[in-house]
Amino acid sequence: MLAQALTHRSFSAEHNERLEFLGDSVLNLAVSALLYERLQSLPEGDLTKVRASMVRQDPLHRLALDLGLPALLRLGEGEVRANGRQRPSILADALEAVIGAVYLDAGYPVAEALVRRLFRDVEINPSLAAAAKDAKTELQELLQGRRMQLPVYRVVATLGAAHKQTFDVECEVAELGLVERGIGASRRAGEQAAAAAMLMTLKAKVP
């Protein structure tokens, strides 16, 4: 599982994207529990912002570098030539995949302990909320404020060569029957683009 967690889709059909999907959820739950303990005075909306600032691509990329993941990644030749070992999206995804692999191998308590060790030296305080105002966070807050369910994101298509892919992502707000799409150089960037498109639609249609 560790080998698969470190395998990019450009290297093999047995790549890390399913483990990444799982690890993303484990990471969010573990960070949510950590913030619930540490920031007891913050309301839900601010906790959501702090969590978003901690689990976005940039901090995960830095943690992956600290773990030495670039040297361990299994990449296709084209991705290696394109300096994929240093690409933030690939490293952030690999870190999430490793968390997913630990969860499958040893269970949630061990995976949660790993997440807590990863964030051990990160200063956790309410000011982190100010750094998290991106399209996905704003959309989530808007829907929560209207007592609606959270949006669902799906990768509709992956375009281009393995070393230079773009991700076509769909954002759905089922309660309103709305679907918008966005394209980005990573899954996360595609989700942000789709969320931004959804925000524009909602602000135009929903009073």
Z-matrix of the N, CA and C atoms (Angstrom, degrees):
N
C 1 1.464
C 2 1.523 1 111.83
N 3 1.327 2 116.17 1 -35.99
C 4 1.466 3 118.01 2 178.05
C 5 1.524 4 110.39 3 -62.68
N 6 1.338 5 116.18 4 -42.94
C 7 1.465 6 119.61 5 178.37
C 8 1.519 7 110.44 6 -60.28
N 9 1.311 8 116.66 7 -42.29
C 10 1.464 9 119.36 8 179.99
C 11 1.527 10 110.86 9 -67.36
N 12 1.321 11 116.82 10 -37.45
C 13 1.467 12 120.77 11 -180.00
C 14 1.521 13 111.77 12 -62.50
N 15 1.322 14 116.42 13 -25.98
C 16 1.467 15 121.13 14 -177.70
C 17 1.525 16 112.01 15 -101.46
N 18 1.337 17 117.19 16 11.68
C 19 1.462 18 121.83 17 -177.19
C 20 1.525 19 111.22 18 -103.68
N 21 1.320 20 115.89 19 118.47
C 22 1.455 21 122.17 20 177.19
C 23 1.527 22 110.11 21 -79.79
N 24 1.310 23 116.82 22 154.50
C 25 1.463 24 120.66 23 -178.31
C 26 1.529 25 112.38 24 -61.53
N 27 1.330 26 118.34 25 -21.03
C 28 1.460 27 121.03 26 178.53
C 29 1.529 28 112.09 27 -72.91
N 30 1.337 29 117.64 28 -14.91
C 31 1.464 30 122.19 29 -176.47
C 32 1.526 31 112.15 30 -95.16
N 33 1.344 32 116.10 31 -38.56
C 34 1.459 33 118.90 32 -173.08
C 35 1.521 34 110.34 33 -159.87
N 36 1.336 35 115.17 34 157.18
C 37 1.468 36 120.31 35 174.18
C 38 1.526 37 110.47 36 -69.55
N 39 1.322 38 116.50 37 -22.16
C 40 1.474 39 121.31 38 175.58
C 41 1.523 40 108.36 39 -91.13
N 42 1.332 41 115.78 40 72.74
C 43 1.467 42 120.31 41 -174.63
C 44 1.526 43 111.45 42 -102.18
N 45 1.333 44 115.71 43 -170.26
C 46 1.468 45 120.12 44 -168.16
C 47 1.526 46 115.58 45 -99.80
N 48 1.317 47 118.70 46 9.16
C 49 1.467 48 118.70 47 -170.72
C 50 1.531 49 113.10 48 -68.07
N 51 1.326 50 118.49 49 -35.74
C 52 1.467 51 119.53 50 177.88
C 53 1.531 52 110.72 51 -69.16
N 54 1.331 53 116.73 52 -40.12
C 55 1.464 54 119.59 53 176.02
C 56 1.524 55 110.96 54 -64.87
N 57 1.321 56 116.81 55 -36.07
C 58 1.468 57 121.03 56 176.74
C 59 1.522 58 110.64 57 -61.44
N 60 1.334 59 116.39 58 -44.45
C 61 1.475 60 121.81 59 177.99
C 62 1.525 61 110.35 60 -56.36
N 63 1.330 62 116.18 61 -45.93
C 64 1.457 63 120.83 62 -179.48
C 65 1.526 64 110.86 63 -68.22
N 66 1.319 65 116.32 64 -45.73
C 67 1.460 66 120.37 65 -178.12
C 68 1.516 67 112.98 66 -62.72
N 69 1.330 68 117.04 67 -32.74
C 70 1.464 69 121.12 68 177.80
C 71 1.523 70 110.64 69 -59.21
N 72 1.333 71 116.60 70 -43.07
C 73 1.466 72 120.53 71 179.92
C 74 1.523 73 111.50 72 -69.44
N 75 1.333 74 117.05 73 -41.89
C 76 1.466 75 120.53 74 178.10
C 77 1.527 76 110.08 75 -62.03
N 78 1.325 77 116.30 76 -43.85
C 79 1.459 78 121.16 77 179.05
C 80 1.518 79 111.51 78 -59.54
N 81 1.323 80 116.94 79 -46.30
C 82 1.462 81 120.37 80 -179.03
C 83 1.523 82 111.82 81 -63.24
N 84 1.336 83 117.05 82 -40.54
C 85 1.465 84 119.80 83 178.93
C 86 1.524 85 110.86 84 -66.39
N 87 1.332 86 117.09 85 -45.16
C 88 1.461 87 120.50 86 -178.39
C 89 1.526 88 111.46 87 -63.79
N 90 1.335 89 116.96 88 -42.61
C 91 1.457 90 120.37 89 178.98
C 92 1.529 91 110.22 90 -68.05
N 93 1.316 92 117.87 91 -37.10
C 94 1.467 93 121.01 92 177.19
C 95 1.528 94 110.70 93 -59.85
N 96 1.337 95 116.81 94 -45.21
C 97 1.465 96 120.42 95 179.15
C 98 1.524 97 111.26 96 -63.81
N 99 1.322 98 116.06 97 -39.84
C 100 1.469 99 120.82 98 178.95
C 101 1.527 100 110.80 99 -62.10
N 102 1.317 101 116.44 100 -44.88
C 103 1.466 102 120.26 101 -179.28
C 104 1.527 103 111.53 102 -69.19
N 105 1.324 104 116.40 103 -36.06
C 106 1.463 105 120.29 104 177.94
C 107 1.527 106 110.43 105 -59.14
N 108 1.334 107 116.27 106 -36.95
C 109 1.462 108 120.95 107 178.92
C 110 1.535 109 111.87 108 -75.74
N 111 1.317 110 116.19 109 -44.47
C 112 1.474 111 120.53 110 -170.02
C 113 1.526 112 113.36 111 -80.89
N 114 1.323 113 117.59 112 -33.43
C 115 1.469 114 121.13 113 -172.66
C 116 1.530 115 109.44 114 -117.78
N 117 1.309 116 115.27 115 68.16
C 118 1.465 117 120.28 116 -171.06
C 119 1.520 118 113.40 117 -71.43
N 120 1.321 119 117.74 118 -16.10
C 121 1.468 120 119.07 119 -178.00
C 122 1.529 121 112.40 120 -92.79
N 123 1.340 122 118.01 121 -8.55
C 124 1.467 123 120.25 122 -175.45
C 125 1.515 124 111.93 123 -83.22
N 126 1.338 125 117.32 124 139.02
C 127 1.464 126 120.88 125 174.66
C 128 1.531 127 111.04 126 -76.02
N 129 1.322 128 115.61 127 171.99
C 130 1.460 129 121.43 128 -175.29
C 131 1.518 130 113.32 129 -55.33
N 132 1.328 131 116.79 130 -45.88
C 133 1.460 132 119.68 131 -176.53
C 134 1.522 133 112.64 132 -59.83
N 135 1.342 134 116.65 133 -42.37
C 136 1.465 135 119.91 134 179.76
C 137 1.523 136 111.51 135 -71.76
N 138 1.330 137 116.97 136 -34.95
C 139 1.469 138 119.86 137 175.66
C 140 1.526 139 110.26 138 -61.69
N 141 1.316 140 116.55 139 -39.41
C 142 1.461 141 121.34 140 178.44
C 143 1.526 142 110.76 141 -62.17
N 144 1.333 143 116.16 142 -40.64
C 145 1.464 144 120.55 143 179.65
C 146 1.528 145 111.42 144 -66.63
N 147 1.330 146 116.44 145 -43.75
C 148 1.470 147 119.45 146 179.78
C 149 1.522 148 110.09 147 -62.93
N 150 1.332 149 116.12 148 -44.08
C 151 1.467 150 119.00 149 178.46
C 152 1.521 151 110.82 150 -59.37
N 153 1.324 152 116.96 151 -43.71
C 154 1.464 153 120.40 152 179.82
C 155 1.524 154 111.41 153 -60.07
N 156 1.331 155 116.72 154 -37.79
C 157 1.461 156 119.60 155 -179.43
C 158 1.525 157 111.46 156 -69.22
N 159 1.335 158 117.56 157 -24.87
C 160 1.460 159 121.67 158 -177.07
C 161 1.522 160 113.36 159 -88.44
N 162 1.334 161 117.35 160 -28.09
C 163 1.471 162 119.63 161 -174.06
C 164 1.523 163 112.47 162 -107.68
N 165 1.324 164 118.22 163 9.32
C 166 1.450 165 118.99 164 178.13
C 167 1.536 166 109.62 165 -77.96
N 168 1.314 167 116.19 166 175.90
C 169 1.459 168 121.30 167 -170.06
C 170 1.533 169 113.59 168 -59.87
N 171 1.323 170 118.23 169 -45.18
C 172 1.468 171 120.88 170 -173.37
C 173 1.527 172 113.32 171 -58.51
N 174 1.344 173 119.43 172 -53.35
C 175 1.466 174 118.25 173 179.62
C 176 1.527 175 113.15 174 -65.41
N 177 1.341 176 117.45 175 -34.69
C 178 1.465 177 119.30 176 177.73
C 179 1.523 178 110.54 177 -66.38
N 180 1.323 179 116.72 178 -37.09
C 181 1.467 180 121.18 179 176.14
C 182 1.526 181 110.34 180 -60.07
N 183 1.319 182 116.93 181 -44.83
C 184 1.471 183 120.30 182 -179.50
C 185 1.529 184 110.94 183 -64.76
N 186 1.323 185 116.86 184 -39.93
C 187 1.462 186 119.73 185 178.34
C 188 1.525 187 111.05 186 -65.05
N 189 1.330 188 116.34 187 -39.18
C 190 1.468 189 120.40 188 178.33
C 191 1.527 190 110.85 189 -63.40
N 192 1.331 191 116.94 190 -38.50
C 193 1.469 192 120.43 191 176.32
C 194 1.525 193 110.74 192 -64.19
N 195 1.335 194 116.29 193 -42.32
C 196 1.462 195 120.30 194 179.40
C 197 1.526 196 111.65 195 -61.24
N 198 1.333 197 116.56 196 -32.85
C 199 1.468 198 121.09 197 -179.87
C 200 1.527 199 112.30 198 -81.10
N 201 1.323 200 117.20 199 -9.12
C 202 1.458 201 119.80 200 -178.46
C 203 1.513 202 114.02 201 77.13
N 204 1.324 203 117.53 202 25.91
C 205 1.462 204 120.40 203 -177.96
C 206 1.535 205 114.25 204 -65.18
N 207 1.359 206 120.69 205 -31.18
C 208 1.465 207 118.43 206 -178.14
C 209 1.522 208 113.63 207 -52.48
N 210 1.317 209 117.39 208 -41.49
C 211 1.467 210 120.26 209 -177.59
C 212 1.515 211 112.90 210 -72.37
N 213 1.322 212 116.94 211 -17.27
C 214 1.463 213 121.02 212 -175.65
C 215 1.519 214 113.55 213 -98.37
N 216 1.322 215 117.50 214 -12.99
C 217 1.461 216 120.78 215 -177.09
C 218 1.528 217 111.54 216 -63.58
N 219 1.326 218 115.64 217 143.98
C 220 1.458 219 121.64 218 173.39
C 221 1.526 220 107.40 219 -106.61
N 222 1.329 221 115.40 220 109.43
C 223 1.465 222 122.39 221 -174.38
C 224 1.518 223 110.04 222 -122.51
N 225 1.342 224 115.74 223 153.05
C 226 1.443 225 120.61 224 171.98
C 227 1.524 226 110.59 225 -69.10
N 228 1.333 227 116.50 226 162.69
C 229 1.466 228 120.37 227 -175.92
C 230 1.526 229 112.02 228 -59.29
N 231 1.329 230 117.08 229 -41.16
C 232 1.462 231 119.83 230 179.90
C 233 1.510 232 112.19 231 -62.53
N 234 1.324 233 116.52 232 -40.31
C 235 1.461 234 120.37 233 179.73
C 236 1.520 235 110.78 234 -69.36
N 237 1.325 236 117.27 235 -35.51
C 238 1.470 237 120.44 236 176.66
C 239 1.525 238 109.80 237 -62.78
N 240 1.336 239 116.07 238 -45.78
C 241 1.467 240 119.93 239 179.98
C 242 1.528 241 111.53 240 -63.68
N 243 1.326 242 116.36 241 -30.61
C 244 1.464 243 120.73 242 -179.42
C 245 1.529 244 112.24 243 -85.76
N 246 1.349 245 116.70 244 14.41
C 247 1.470 246 122.37 245 178.45
C 248 1.528 247 111.70 246 63.29
N 249 1.337 248 115.02 247 36.62
C 250 1.458 249 119.89 248 -179.33
C 251 1.516 250 114.18 249 -62.89
N 252 1.337 251 117.50 250 -23.25
C 253 1.467 252 119.54 251 -179.68
C 254 1.528 253 112.42 252 -64.47
N 255 1.315 254 115.97 253 -20.48
C 256 1.466 255 120.07 254 -179.84
C 257 1.528 256 112.02 255 -107.92
N 258 1.321 257 117.55 256 2.99
C 259 1.470 258 119.64 257 -176.45
C 260 1.529 259 109.66 258 -72.90
N 261 1.337 260 117.67 259 122.95
C 262 1.466 261 120.25 260 -176.14
C 263 1.528 262 114.16 261 -55.65
N 264 1.327 263 118.13 262 -41.68
C 265 1.468 264 119.77 263 -177.07
C 266 1.524 265 111.18 264 -64.75
N 267 1.333 266 117.82 265 -40.47
C 268 1.468 267 121.26 266 -179.89
C 269 1.519 268 110.43 267 -66.30
N 270 1.327 269 117.05 268 -42.63
C 271 1.458 270 120.35 269 -178.73
C 272 1.528 271 111.95 270 -69.60
N 273 1.322 272 117.31 271 -40.89
C 274 1.463 273 119.91 272 177.73
C 275 1.525 274 110.60 273 -63.07
N 276 1.321 275 116.65 274 -42.29
C 277 1.469 276 120.63 275 178.60
C 278 1.527 277 110.77 276 -64.00
N 279 1.330 278 117.11 277 -40.72
C 280 1.462 279 120.61 278 -179.72
C 281 1.529 280 111.09 279 -64.23
N 282 1.330 281 116.72 280 -39.09
C 283 1.463 282 120.07 281 178.75
C 284 1.528 283 109.90 282 -62.87
N 285 1.325 284 117.07 283 -44.07
C 286 1.460 285 119.70 284 177.34
C 287 1.530 286 111.04 285 -62.41
N 288 1.328 287 116.92 286 -38.47
C 289 1.462 288 120.83 287 178.84
C 290 1.530 289 110.78 288 -64.04
N 291 1.322 290 117.37 289 -39.48
C 292 1.467 291 120.74 290 177.38
C 293 1.529 292 110.13 291 -62.36
N 294 1.326 293 116.72 292 -42.02
C 295 1.466 294 120.37 293 177.74
C 296 1.534 295 110.00 294 -61.99
N 297 1.335 296 116.38 295 -41.38
C 298 1.463 297 120.01 296 177.12
C 299 1.517 298 112.12 297 -62.99
N 300 1.334 299 116.71 298 -39.16
C 301 1.466 300 120.88 299 179.54
C 302 1.531 301 110.61 300 -66.51
N 303 1.330 302 117.01 301 -40.79
C 304 1.467 303 120.37 302 177.88
C 305 1.523 304 110.13 303 -63.03
N 306 1.314 305 116.39 304 -40.44
C 307 1.470 306 120.15 305 178.19
C 308 1.527 307 111.05 306 -60.23
N 309 1.320 308 117.47 307 -46.40
C 310 1.465 309 120.54 308 -179.81
C 311 1.526 310 111.44 309 -66.60
N 312 1.325 311 116.58 310 -36.59
C 313 1.451 312 120.94 311 -175.40
C 314 1.522 313 112.85 312 -77.05
N 315 1.324 314 116.96 313 -38.78
C 316 1.466 315 119.64 314 -169.55
C 317 1.525 316 114.52 315 -129.08
N 318 1.324 317 118.19 316 -3.99
C 319 1.454 318 120.16 317 178.35
C 320 1.521 319 113.80 318 95.19
N 321 1.343 320 115.11 319 170.47
C 322 1.459 321 119.86 320 -174.09
C 323 1.528 322 114.15 321 -64.69
N 324 1.346 323 120.12 322 -43.73
C 325 1.478 324 118.11 323 -177.72
C 326 1.526 325 113.37 324 -56.68
N 327 1.329 326 117.27 325 -39.28
C 328 1.464 327 120.17 326 179.42
C 329 1.530 328 110.30 327 -70.45
N 330 1.329 329 116.53 328 -40.24
C 331 1.465 330 119.72 329 178.09
C 332 1.525 331 110.91 330 -64.78
N 333 1.325 332 116.80 331 -39.56
C 334 1.469 333 120.26 332 178.03
C 335 1.530 334 110.11 333 -64.77
N 336 1.329 335 116.99 334 -40.15
C 337 1.464 336 120.24 335 178.03
C 338 1.525 337 110.77 336 -62.13
N 339 1.330 338 116.70 337 -38.24
C 340 1.459 339 120.50 338 176.54
C 341 1.527 340 110.50 339 -61.38
N 342 1.321 341 117.55 340 -47.07
C 343 1.467 342 121.32 341 -179.40
C 344 1.527 343 110.25 342 -60.39
N 345 1.321 344 116.17 343 -41.91
C 346 1.465 345 119.08 344 179.97
C 347 1.529 346 111.25 345 -65.00
N 348 1.330 347 117.43 346 -36.58
C 349 1.470 348 119.58 347 176.23
C 350 1.521 349 110.93 348 -66.66
N 351 1.338 350 116.33 349 -39.17
C 352 1.463 351 119.96 350 -179.96
C 353 1.524 352 111.26 351 -60.50
N 354 1.332 353 116.30 352 -38.10
C 355 1.462 354 120.65 353 -176.15
C 356 1.529 355 112.28 354 -98.92
N 357 1.329 356 116.33 355 14.38
C 358 1.464 357 120.97 356 -175.87
C 359 1.521 358 112.42 357 -58.51
N 360 1.327 359 117.70 358 -38.78
C 361 1.464 360 121.18 359 -175.93
C 362 1.529 361 113.18 360 -96.83
N 363 1.323 362 116.58 361 6.63
C 364 1.468 363 120.77 362 178.67
C 365 1.528 364 109.03 363 -86.95
N 366 1.315 365 115.87 364 125.18
C 367 1.465 366 119.57 365 178.07
C 368 1.527 367 108.69 366 -73.70
N 369 1.308 368 115.97 367 118.64
C 370 1.461 369 121.43 368 -177.67
C 371 1.514 370 108.67 369 -103.96
N 372 1.328 371 116.13 370 114.76
C 373 1.456 372 120.16 371 179.80
C 374 1.528 373 109.17 372 -150.83
N 375 1.342 374 116.86 373 164.53
C 376 1.462 375 120.29 374 -176.52
C 377 1.519 376 114.82 375 -58.66
N 378 1.337 377 118.23 376 -24.26
C 379 1.463 378 120.47 377 -178.05
C 380 1.525 379 112.16 378 -65.69
N 381 1.330 380 117.91 379 -17.88
C 382 1.459 381 120.45 380 177.61
C 383 1.528 382 111.04 381 -62.56
N 384 1.316 383 116.74 382 -23.30
C 385 1.460 384 119.73 383 -179.39
C 386 1.519 385 111.73 384 -61.67
N 387 1.324 386 116.60 385 -33.96
C 388 1.464 387 120.55 386 -177.84
C 389 1.515 388 112.27 387 -67.01
N 390 1.344 389 117.46 388 -22.63
C 391 1.461 390 120.88 389 -176.88
C 392 1.515 391 113.18 390 -87.99
N 393 1.321 392 116.46 391 -0.80
C 394 1.467 393 118.87 392 -169.40
C 395 1.520 394 114.35 393 -109.04
N 396 1.300 395 117.94 394 10.80
C 397 1.460 396 120.09 395 -174.38
C 398 1.523 397 110.05 396 -78.86
N 399 1.319 398 116.76 397 80.38
C 400 1.453 399 121.17 398 174.92
C 401 1.522 400 108.64 399 -111.83
N 402 1.333 401 116.41 400 -179.84
C 403 1.467 402 120.45 401 -174.31
C 404 1.528 403 112.07 402 -62.85
N 405 1.334 404 117.74 403 -42.28
C 406 1.462 405 120.29 404 -179.43
C 407 1.527 406 110.90 405 -63.41
N 408 1.324 407 116.56 406 -41.97
C 409 1.459 408 120.37 407 179.33
C 410 1.519 409 110.88 408 -65.62
N 411 1.323 410 116.56 409 -44.71
C 412 1.471 411 120.32 410 -179.73
C 413 1.522 412 110.93 411 -62.55
N 414 1.340 413 116.22 412 -41.36
C 415 1.469 414 119.62 413 178.80
C 416 1.527 415 110.42 414 -63.74
N 417 1.319 416 116.82 415 -44.17
C 418 1.459 417 120.34 416 179.87
C 419 1.525 418 110.94 417 -60.88
N 420 1.326 419 116.91 418 -43.80
C 421 1.461 420 120.44 419 179.87
C 422 1.525 421 111.28 420 -63.78
N 423 1.336 422 115.62 421 -41.30
C 424 1.461 423 119.45 422 -179.92
C 425 1.528 424 110.97 423 -61.32
N 426 1.337 425 116.78 424 -44.99
C 427 1.466 426 120.41 425 -179.15
C 428 1.522 427 111.31 426 -68.90
N 429 1.330 428 116.91 427 -40.54
C 430 1.458 429 119.41 428 178.09
C 431 1.527 430 111.02 429 -62.92
N 432 1.332 431 116.35 430 -37.15
C 433 1.451 432 120.24 431 178.33
C 434 1.507 433 112.84 432 -64.79
N 435 1.334 434 116.68 433 -23.45
C 436 1.467 435 121.80 434 177.72
C 437 1.528 436 111.95 435 -100.65
N 438 1.333 437 116.76 436 11.88
C 439 1.467 438 122.81 437 179.40
C 440 1.520 439 112.01 438 59.61
N 441 1.310 440 116.71 439 37.70
C 442 1.462 441 121.53 440 179.17
C 443 1.522 442 110.37 441 -106.64
N 444 1.334 443 115.33 442 159.60
C 445 1.455 444 120.68 443 177.40
C 446 1.528 445 110.18 444 -68.95
N 447 1.329 446 115.57 445 157.71
C 448 1.461 447 120.92 446 -179.39
C 449 1.526 448 110.69 447 -70.41
N 450 1.318 449 117.56 448 153.45
C 451 1.473 450 120.51 449 179.25
C 452 1.523 451 110.93 450 -68.68
N 453 1.323 452 115.34 451 158.52
C 454 1.462 453 121.89 452 177.02
C 455 1.527 454 107.99 453 -114.21
N 456 1.335 455 116.70 454 131.78
C 457 1.462 456 122.03 455 179.88
C 458 1.528 457 109.64 456 -110.14
N 459 1.315 458 116.06 457 136.09
C 460 1.469 459 121.40 458 177.86
C 461 1.519 460 109.19 459 -136.32
N 462 1.331 461 116.00 460 138.84
C 463 1.462 462 120.58 461 172.53
C 464 1.521 463 107.62 462 -80.22
N 465 1.320 464 116.94 463 113.55
C 466 1.461 465 122.35 464 -177.35
C 467 1.522 466 110.53 465 -82.33
N 468 1.322 467 116.98 466 -39.52
C 469 1.462 468 120.65 467 -178.40
C 470 1.519 469 109.48 468 -156.32
N 471 1.325 470 115.08 469 150.83
C 472 1.455 471 122.43 470 172.76
C 473 1.522 472 107.32 471 -115.74
N 474 1.309 473 116.82 472 120.64
C 475 1.457 474 121.67 473 -171.37
C 476 1.520 475 111.50 474 -112.74
N 477 1.318 476 116.48 475 148.77
C 478 1.459 477 121.49 476 173.82
C 479 1.517 478 113.74 477 90.75
N 480 1.330 479 115.47 478 174.96
C 481 1.463 480 121.70 479 179.68
C 482 1.525 481 110.05 480 -67.00
N 483 1.339 482 115.54 481 158.68
C 484 1.458 483 120.77 482 -174.02
C 485 1.523 484 112.20 483 -58.51
N 486 1.335 485 117.52 484 -32.73
C 487 1.460 486 119.89 485 -177.46
C 488 1.525 487 113.22 486 -87.90
N 489 1.325 488 116.92 487 -3.40
C 490 1.465 489 120.09 488 -179.87
C 491 1.524 490 109.39 489 -147.65
N 492 1.328 491 115.63 490 63.12
C 493 1.458 492 121.01 491 -174.54
C 494 1.527 493 111.87 492 -89.78
N 495 1.309 494 114.46 493 155.38
C 496 1.455 495 121.47 494 167.44
C 497 1.523 496 107.47 495 -125.11
N 498 1.322 497 115.48 496 148.71
C 499 1.456 498 121.71 497 -174.88
C 500 1.529 499 110.03 498 -114.27
N 501 1.319 500 114.78 499 123.42
C 502 1.464 501 122.28 500 176.58
C 503 1.524 502 106.90 501 -95.25
N 504 1.332 503 116.68 502 112.57
C 505 1.458 504 121.61 503 -171.71
C 506 1.530 505 110.30 504 -118.32
N 507 1.326 506 114.61 505 140.51
C 508 1.461 507 122.03 506 179.60
C 509 1.523 508 109.12 507 -106.87
N 510 1.324 509 115.95 508 136.46
C 511 1.467 510 122.38 509 175.13
C 512 1.526 511 107.77 510 -116.59
N 513 1.336 512 116.98 511 123.43
C 514 1.465 513 121.20 512 -177.38
C 515 1.529 514 110.61 513 -119.46
N 516 1.319 515 115.55 514 132.07
C 517 1.459 516 122.46 515 168.88
C 518 1.523 517 105.27 516 -111.36
N 519 1.322 518 115.93 517 94.33
C 520 1.464 519 121.55 518 -168.82
C 521 1.525 520 112.52 519 -62.73
N 522 1.323 521 117.22 520 -38.78
C 523 1.471 522 120.01 521 -176.64
C 524 1.527 523 112.42 522 -61.65
N 525 1.323 524 116.47 523 -27.22
C 526 1.462 525 120.55 524 179.96
C 527 1.522 526 112.13 525 -102.74
N 528 1.322 527 116.83 526 -2.01
C 529 1.467 528 120.28 527 -179.13
C 530 1.520 529 112.47 528 65.38
N 531 1.327 530 116.70 529 32.73
C 532 1.467 531 120.87 530 -176.36
C 533 1.525 532 110.96 531 -111.33
N 534 1.323 533 116.01 532 138.72
C 535 1.459 534 122.42 533 175.67
C 536 1.526 535 108.14 534 -136.74
N 537 1.329 536 116.50 535 129.84
C 538 1.461 537 121.90 536 175.17
C 539 1.522 538 108.67 537 -129.65
N 540 1.331 539 116.44 538 158.73
C 541 1.463 540 120.34 539 -178.26
C 542 1.520 541 111.27 540 -128.26
N 543 1.322 542 115.20 541 155.33
C 544 1.455 543 121.76 542 177.24
C 545 1.512 544 110.21 543 -147.36
N 546 1.313 545 116.66 544 156.61
C 547 1.461 546 121.77 545 -178.71
C 548 1.524 547 109.20 546 -124.57
N 549 1.341 548 116.41 547 137.78
C 550 1.454 549 120.88 548 178.85
C 551 1.514 550 111.44 549 -149.85
N 552 1.325 551 115.74 550 169.51
C 553 1.461 552 121.40 551 -178.44
C 554 1.520 553 112.54 552 -77.62
N 555 1.329 554 117.61 553 -7.48
C 556 1.458 555 122.83 554 173.84
C 557 1.523 556 107.33 555 -142.66
N 558 1.335 557 114.95 556 167.57
C 559 1.468 558 118.03 557 177.55
C 560 1.522 559 110.61 558 -59.21
N 561 1.325 560 116.69 559 -43.01
C 562 1.468 561 120.00 560 -179.11
C 563 1.525 562 111.43 561 -63.48
N 564 1.330 563 116.25 562 -41.43
C 565 1.468 564 119.21 563 179.35
C 566 1.523 565 110.41 564 -65.00
N 567 1.332 566 116.82 565 -38.37
C 568 1.457 567 120.51 566 176.18
C 569 1.513 568 111.71 567 -62.93
N 570 1.336 569 116.38 568 -41.25
C 571 1.466 570 120.23 569 178.15
C 572 1.522 571 110.83 570 -63.39
N 573 1.330 572 116.97 571 -41.21
C 574 1.465 573 119.95 572 178.44
C 575 1.525 574 110.97 573 -63.10
N 576 1.337 575 116.49 574 -41.45
C 577 1.462 576 120.08 575 179.69
C 578 1.527 577 110.68 576 -64.89
N 579 1.340 578 116.31 577 -41.56
C 580 1.465 579 120.18 578 179.15
C 581 1.526 580 110.72 579 -66.53
N 582 1.344 581 116.72 580 -39.54
C 583 1.465 582 120.57 581 177.88
C 584 1.528 583 110.79 582 -64.04
N 585 1.327 584 117.05 583 -40.27
C 586 1.465 585 120.45 584 178.63
C 587 1.523 586 110.92 585 -63.01
N 588 1.339 587 116.21 586 -40.20
C 589 1.470 588 119.82 587 177.75
C 590 1.525 589 110.58 588 -65.32
N 591 1.329 590 116.47 589 -40.29
C 592 1.462 591 120.04 590 178.79
C 593 1.526 592 111.39 591 -64.91
N 594 1.331 593 116.67 592 -39.57
C 595 1.463 594 120.03 593 177.95
C 596 1.522 595 111.29 594 -59.51
N 597 1.332 596 116.56 595 -43.44
C 598 1.457 597 119.97 596 179.23
C 599 1.518 598 110.85 597 -61.89
N 600 1.330 599 116.72 598 -41.39
C 601 1.477 600 120.55 599 179.64
C 602 1.528 601 110.61 600 -65.77
N 603 1.325 602 116.43 601 -45.67
C 604 1.461 603 120.32 602 -178.22
C 605 1.532 604 111.35 603 -63.24
N 606 1.312 605 116.41 604 -43.30
C 607 1.458 606 118.96 605 -178.32
C 608 1.517 607 111.82 606 -66.56
N 609 1.332 608 115.69 607 -25.02
C 610 1.467 609 119.83 608 178.21
C 611 1.524 610 112.31 609 -83.16
N 612 1.371 611 116.52 610 -33.33
C 613 1.459 612 120.19 611 -171.64
C 614 1.520 613 115.33 612 -103.04
N 615 1.348 614 116.30 613 -30.22
C 616 1.460 615 119.39 614 -173.16
C 617 1.530 616 109.18 615 -101.42
N 618 1.303 617 118.18 616 121.13
C 619 1.460 618 121.04 617 -179.43
C 620 1.525 619 112.24 618 -68.68
